Amino acid sequence: MRPLEGITVLALEHVIAGPFCTRQLADLGARVIKIERPRVGDPARAYDERVHGMSSHFVWTNRSKESLTLDLKHPEADVIMQKLLARSDVLIQNLAPGAAARMGYSYEALSPNYPRLIVCDISGYGADGPYRDKKAYDLLVQSESGLLSITGTPDSPAKAGCSIVDISAGMYAFTNILAAIIQRGKTGRGTRIDISMLESMGEWMSFPLYYAYDGQTPPVRAGASHATIYPYGPFPAGDGKVVMLGLQNEREWAIFCDQVLGMPELRTDPRFNTGTKRSEAREVLRQIIVGRFSAMTAAQVVELLDRAQIGNARMNEMADVWAHPQLDARHRWVEVDSPVGKVRAMLPPGVPADFEPRMDAIPGVGQHSEAILSELGYDAPTIDRLRTEGVF
């Protein structure tokens, strides 16, 4: 038995943050009913066509869900929503600021009738404050949270290559919902969860925030290198490939000098004999390291670093990750169904050994509408009428 079997989640969600949260709830066995716009569905469905015609974002965040299309502006849609809310444990929404509340789906409006309901609101900046109504796309919050100020090169900031803000908000929504389910088991009452994308990234930015505490100089933009530790970053090998190298302490520095560079005299060289000095003299030290690596292929550099037990990694591209030998050895890839056939999917991390995660199909737009309406007590003629009237 999966831990969330018997839990029903009603999701007024779109794009990434909400769907990523609810997909993880579904992984653990929850039933997730995803409300989508009639005909077009979640906007993320149209982001690209990279997965056999389906969107990469949608495939990632929406397996194991049921899709019910509803025009939430139609009066009869609210009747359906109330029937669903009566059967739900969690309502999650990441619509435009205030949109769910205007339709009557705030915690304050719902709690009197559904006291056990957990309501999770995800927004860019939170439910109040001067930024409450400000649009909050992933890149914009990366900028507001300070991430762009420390990411990139000295000449140009760079955003994270994945939807890191949405992911952070989705993760905090996921963990807070789990905590609320546990709390409800003790108190018998639901609660409201207010997730802010800015606050989620603020937590993830805590190291640079504390590094710049009391007006001190913040971390510099150092590309793929570490802003304050060196050598820690990318170094080219003789075959043109890049090896990522990371040293953390003086013991590793000594081993690196002896066994990798073959230059034990550098251990006590006054230019490099502390972490701070190595970071300050990184250009000189980089020339020494690149000179040593230039005589070897990347594979030979990695082998040498592994023998010395110095942290390293290949700079993989997407095709390398799909074929990663460690993921294959741990059997992390499975296949899930979709409207266009089987699609590879990675098993969620951290699942205990005594149950298997739920890895069901990616739904088509409105695929489950009729089945859900039948479950709610609507007969075939009524369902046909609702369809004709554009309710779903």
N, C-alpha and C positions, 0 to 999 in steps of 0.2 A: 504494500500500500504506500502510495506517495504521500508526503506529509500534508499537502494542501488538497487532497481529494475531499470533495464535499464542500469546498469553498467556491462560491460563484462571484466572479468579478464582472461588473458592467463597466465598459470602457468607452467614454466619449473622448476618443484619442485621435491624434493624427501625427504624422511625420515621425519623430524619433523618440523623444523623452518618454512620453506615455507608453507608446508601443514597446519600447525596450523594457520598461518596468513590467508590463503585463505579460510579455513573452516569458520572462523569468518566473513569474507566478505560475504560468502555464507549464513551464518545465517541471515544476514541483507538484503538478497535478491539479491545479486550479482550473475550473471551467471559466474561460474568458469569452464573453460575448462582446464583440467589437461593433460599435455603431458606426456605420459609414453613410456617406451621402448616396442617395439613389443614383445608379448608373455609373458615376465617376469614382466613387469610393474615396479612400484616403488619398490626399494629394501625393503622398510618397509613392503611390503606385505608378505615377507618371514621371518620376525623376529620371529614369533611364530605362534601357531595355537589355541590360547586359546579361541577364540570367535567362536564356532561352526566351527572350521577349519580356520578361518580368523585371521589375526594378530591383537593383541590388539592395537598396535601403529597405524595401518592403519585405523581400525574402528574408533578410537578416532578422527583422524584429516582429514577424507576424505568424510564425508557424504555430500550430496547435490551438488556433483560435477559431471561433465561429463568427461569421460575418452576417450581420443583420443590417440592411439598409433602412433608414428612416429619414423622412423630411421632418426635422424637429420643429419646424415652423408650422406644421399642419396640426390642428387641434387634436386629431385622433392619435397622433404620434405620442402625445403626452399620456393618453390612456394606456398605450402599450408600455411606455416607460414606467408608469406607476406599477403595472403588473410585474415588470421585470425587477424593479426596485424592491418589491415585496419579497422576492426570491433571492435577492443578492446580499452578499456579505460586504462587498467593497464596491464603491463607485469611484472611479478615477477619471479625471478630466484634465486635459491640457489645451483647451480651446483658447480663443482670444480672451484677454483679460476681461472678466465680468460677464462673458457670454453665458456660461452655465448658470450663474446666479440669476441673470435676467430671465432665463427660461424656468426658474424655480428649482434648480438642482444644486443649490448651496446646502451645506451642512445644516445651517440654521433653519432653512425651509423644510428639509427632509427629516431631521432628527425627531421632531414630535411624533411623526407617523412611523418612522423606522428607527427606533432607538438603538438597535444593534448595528446599524449601518456605519461603516467606516468610509469617510469621504476624503479622498486625496486630491488636492488641487496642485497642479504644476504650472508655474508661470515664470516669466523671465526674471521679475524683480520682486515678487511677493505680493500679498493681498493689500498692502497699504504702502504709504511713503510716496515721495514725489515722482518716482520712476514707475509707479504701478501700471500705468497705461502705455508705457513705452514699448515699442516692438522690440523683440528680443530674439533675433536669429543667432545661431551658434557662433558665427564669426563676430557678431556685435558684442556678445557677452565675453568671448575670448578677449576682446579689446577692453571692455569695461572692467574686467576682473584683473587686468594687468598682465595676463599671460603673454600678449604680444610684445610687451615691453622687455621680456626676458627671453623670447624665443626668436630665432633667426640669426642673422649676422650683424656685426656692428653697423653695416651700411643699410640693412633692410630688415624690418620685422617679418616674421612668417607665422602663419596660423598653423595649428596642429592639423595633420593630414586626415584625421578622422573627426567625427562629431563629438569631440571630447566634452563639451558643455552639456549637450543632450545626454551623453552617456553618464556623466556625473550626476545630473538631476534624476535620471532614471534609476540609477543605483540607490540614491538616497530615498527615493520614493519606494523602491522595492524593500529596503531594509526597514523603513519606518512602517510600512504596511504589515510586514511580518511581526514587528513589535506590537502593533496595534491589535493584531489578531490574538497574540498572547495576552495582552492586557484585557481584551474583551472576555477572554476565558476566565479571568479573575473577577472582573467587575460586572460583566453582563451587558456593558454598554459600548457602543461605538465611539468614535472620536473623529476629529478633523485633523488632517495633516496638510500643512502649507509648505510646499517645496518651491524654493526660489533657485533658478539657475545661477544667478549671481552669487548667492550664498553657498551653493554647492561648489562652485569654482573657487570661491574665497577660501573654503576649507582646503582645497587641493593646492592652493597657492601659499599655504602657511609657511613653508620653508623660506621662499623669497621674501615674504612679508616680515618674518622675524629677522632674516639676514639684514634687512633694511630698517630695523627697529630704531626708533628715536631719531629718524632722519639720516641714518647712515647710508652709505652708497649702496644702491641695489645691485644684484647680480648683473653682469654684462651679458649682452647677447653673444653667445660663443658658438653659434652654428650647432653642429652635432657634438662638439666638445663640451666638457663640463665647464661651467663658468668659474669655478674656484679650485678645482682639483686637476692636476696634470702630472703625467700623461693620462688622459681619459677622453677618448674620442676616436675619430676615424684616421687611419694611416694607410697610405697606398703601399701595395707590394709591387714587386718587379713586373708582374704580369698585368698590371693596371687595375686589378681588383682591390677592394678596400677591406681592411680588417679593423674591427672595432676593438679597442684596447682599453682596459680599465685597471688602474692601480689605486689602492685604497689607503695604504699605510707604509711606514718605513721598512717593515720587514719585506713587503712585496717589492719595494724599490730596490732593496739590496739584492734580492733574487733576480730581479729584472736586469740589473747591471751585470751580475755575474753570469747568469745562464742564458739570457736572451741577447743582450748587446755584446757580451764578451768583453766588457770594459769595466772591470771591478773598481778602477780608479775613480769612476764617476760617483760611487757611493758616498765619498767624502769630499767631492768637489764642492768648494764653497758656493758655487752658482746653483747647486742642486740639492744640498744636503738637508733641506726642510721642504715640506709641502708648499709653503708659501713661496719660497724661492723658486721651486720648480714651476709654479704657476706664473710667476713674474718673468721667468726666462724661457717661456714656452716656445718662442720662435727658434732660439738656439737649440733647445732640446729636441724640437721637432726635426730639425735638419739632421741631427745625429741618428734619431730613430729611423727616419725615412732612408737615410744612407745605408743603414744596416738591413732594412727590409727590402731594399731595391735589388739585392742579390738573390732574393727568394720569391717563389710564387706565394699567393695568398694561402694555399693549402699548406705549404711548408712553414709559413709564419704561424698559422694556427696550431700545427703540430708542435712546433717549438714552444709556443706559449702554453699549450696544454701540458707538455712535459714539465714545464716550470711551475705549473699550477697558477698561472697568471690569467686573470679574467679576460675573456675575449669572445668575439662573436663575428660571424659573417654578416655583411650588410645585405640581407636577403631582399629580393623583390617578391612580388605577390606569387609568381609561379613557384618560387623556392619554398614559400610557406605552405602552399597547397601540397607540395611534395616533401615536406620536412620529415626527415627520418625519425625524429623523436615523437612527433605526433602520430606517425604511422605505427611506431613500435608500441605506443600506448593506446592504439585503436581508438583515436579520438574522432574519426570521421565515420559518419553513417549517411544514409539517404533518407530523405523525407519526400512525401508526395506533394504535388502542386497541380494547378490547373493545366500545366504543360508537361507533366511527367515528373520523373524522379530528379531530385536536386541534392547535391552533397551538402551536408551541414555538420558543423562541429558540435560534439556533445558539450553541454555546459560545464564549466569548471567547478570542481569542488563537490560533486554529488557523492553522497556516501555510498558505500558498497552494498547496502542492504536494500536498495531499490533502484530502478532504472528511471532516468528522466523521461518525461513525456516528449516524444518527437513525432508529433502528428503533422498533418498536411498544412500547407500554406493555403488559405481560403481564397476562392474567387469572390468578386464583389457580390454581396448579397446571397452567397451560396446557401446560407442556412436560414434565410428569411422565412420561408414557408414553414419549415420544420419548427422553428422557434414560435411562430405565431400559432401553429397547431398545438404546440405544447402549452401555450397560454390560454387555450380554449376556443380559439377562433376556428369556425368551420370553413369548408372550402368556398362556399358562395361569398362569405364575408371577406375571406382572403382575396378573392378575385376582385371584390369591390374596392378594397383598400389599395390594391395594385392599380386598378383603373383610375382611382382618385389621386394617385401619386403619393400615397402615404409612405410606400416603401419601393 
